Amino acid sequence: MIYWDTSALLKTYAEETDSPAFRRLLIEQANAVAISPLHRTEMFFALHLKEQRGEIEPGYATGLAAQFDVDVASRRYRLLPESAAAERESRRLLVKCLAQPVPVMLRTLDGLHLGAALAARCRGLVTGDKRMKDGAAVAGLPVFAP
């Protein structure tokens, strides 16, 4: 199972310069695509912020967010449960990140995503975010990218 960060999944719903490569990676994904409960809220926010900034057409955010909800409900993605183990993993990872020779300044939601991936014993991570990549490296979690 591979964990897809919101930044990577967002590229499959809203057009960005590297969206075609991320869509191909998603289509070619042989393993289950894992997501956490955080994705639902993050996708909603990210899509509406993209619309507000003029990056997607007016009115598209609602439809794209609804499509994501349909995809989650139809089990297109494996929705991981909220767990105390994920929170423990995120805390452990932050301490490890801050202890690096060059500290990795992991943000809260990034830590929670990585904690969920670690608690679920995911084999890797797909992300478009540099801090997530840095945190994954500290966690020993391989990063897959198109």
C-alpha positions in Angstrom: 0.0 0.0 0.0 1.3 3.4 -1.0 0.2 6.6 0.8 -0.7 9.5 -1.4 -0.3 13.0 0.2 -3.1 15.5 -0.5 -0.6 17.6 -2.6 -0.2 14.7 -5.0 -3.9 13.7 -5.1 -4.9 17.3 -5.7 -2.9 17.3 -8.9 -5.1 14.5 -10.2 -8.3 16.6 -9.7 -7.2 20.1 -10.4 -4.9 20.9 -13.3 -1.3 21.8 -12.5 1.8 21.6 -14.7 2.7 18.1 -13.5 -0.9 16.8 -13.3 -0.6 14.4 -16.3 2.4 12.7 -14.7 0.6 12.3 -11.4 -2.5 11.0 -13.1 -0.4 8.4 -15.0 1.2 7.3 -11.7 -2.2 6.9 -10.1 -3.5 4.9 -13.0 -0.4 2.7 -13.0 -0.5 2.2 -9.2 -0.5 -1.5 -8.6 -1.0 -1.2 -4.9 -3.8 0.2 -2.9 -3.7 4.0 -2.6 -3.9 4.9 1.1 -5.4 8.2 2.4 -6.3 9.5 5.8 -9.4 11.2 7.1 -7.4 14.5 6.8 -7.7 14.3 3.0 -11.4 15.1 2.9 -10.9 18.4 4.6 -7.6 19.3 3.0 -8.9 18.6 -0.5 -12.0 20.7 0.1 -9.9 23.6 1.3 -7.2 23.2 -1.4 -9.8 23.1 -4.2 -11.7 26.2 -2.9 -8.5 28.1 -2.4 -7.4 27.3 -6.0 -10.7 28.6 -7.2 -10.3 31.8 -5.1 -6.9 32.3 -6.6 -8.2 31.9 -10.1 -6.3 28.6 -10.7 -9.5 26.7 -11.5 -12.7 28.0 -13.1 -15.3 29.6 -10.9 -17.7 27.0 -9.5 -15.4 24.0 -10.2 -14.2 23.6 -6.6 -17.5 22.3 -5.4 -17.8 19.8 -8.2 -14.3 18.5 -7.9 -14.6 18.2 -4.1 -17.9 16.3 -4.6 -16.1 14.0 -7.1 -13.3 13.3 -4.6 -16.0 12.4 -1.9 -17.6 10.0 -4.4 -14.2 8.4 -5.1 -13.6 8.0 -1.4 -17.1 6.6 -0.8 -16.7 4.2 -3.7 -13.5 2.9 -2.1 -11.3 4.1 -5.0 -8.8 4.8 -2.1 -8.2 2.9 1.0 -9.3 5.3 3.8 -7.2 4.6 6.8 -8.9 4.9 10.2 -7.9 7.6 12.7 -5.7 6.0 15.3 -3.7 6.7 18.4 -0.8 4.9 16.6 -0.8 7.5 13.8 -0.6 10.3 16.4 2.3 8.5 18.2 4.1 8.0 15.0 3.8 11.6 14.0 5.1 12.8 17.4 8.0 10.3 17.2 8.8 11.5 13.7 8.8 15.2 14.7 11.4 14.5 17.4 13.5 12.6 15.0 13.2 15.3 12.3 14.2 18.1 14.7 17.2 16.0 15.9 18.7 15.9 12.3 22.0 17.8 11.7 19.9 20.1 9.5 16.5 19.9 11.3 13.4 19.1 9.1 10.8 21.6 10.1 7.8 19.3 9.7 4.4 21.0 9.7 1.5 19.6 11.8 -0.6 18.2 9.0 2.5 16.8 7.2 3.4 15.0 10.4 -0.1 13.6 10.8 -0.1 12.3 7.2 3.3 10.7 7.7 2.3 9.3 11.0 -0.8 7.7 9.4 1.4 6.2 6.6 3.9 4.8 9.2 1.2 3.4 11.5 -0.4 1.7 8.5 3.0 0.3 7.5 2.7 1.8 4.0 5.5 0.9 1.6 6.0 4.4 0.4 4.7 7.9 -0.2 3.6 9.9 -3.2 3.9 13.6 -2.7 4.6 16.9 -4.5 5.7 18.6 -1.3 9.4 19.1 -0.4 8.9 19.1 3.4 6.9 15.9 3.1 9.7 14.4 1.0 12.2 15.5 3.7 10.1 14.0 6.5 9.6 10.8 4.6 13.4 10.5 4.2 13.9 10.8 7.9 11.1 8.3 8.5 12.8 5.8 6.0 9.7 5.9 3.8 10.5 5.7 0.1 9.0 8.5 -2.0 7.6 7.7 -5.4 7.3 10.4 -7.9 6.4 10.6 -11.6 
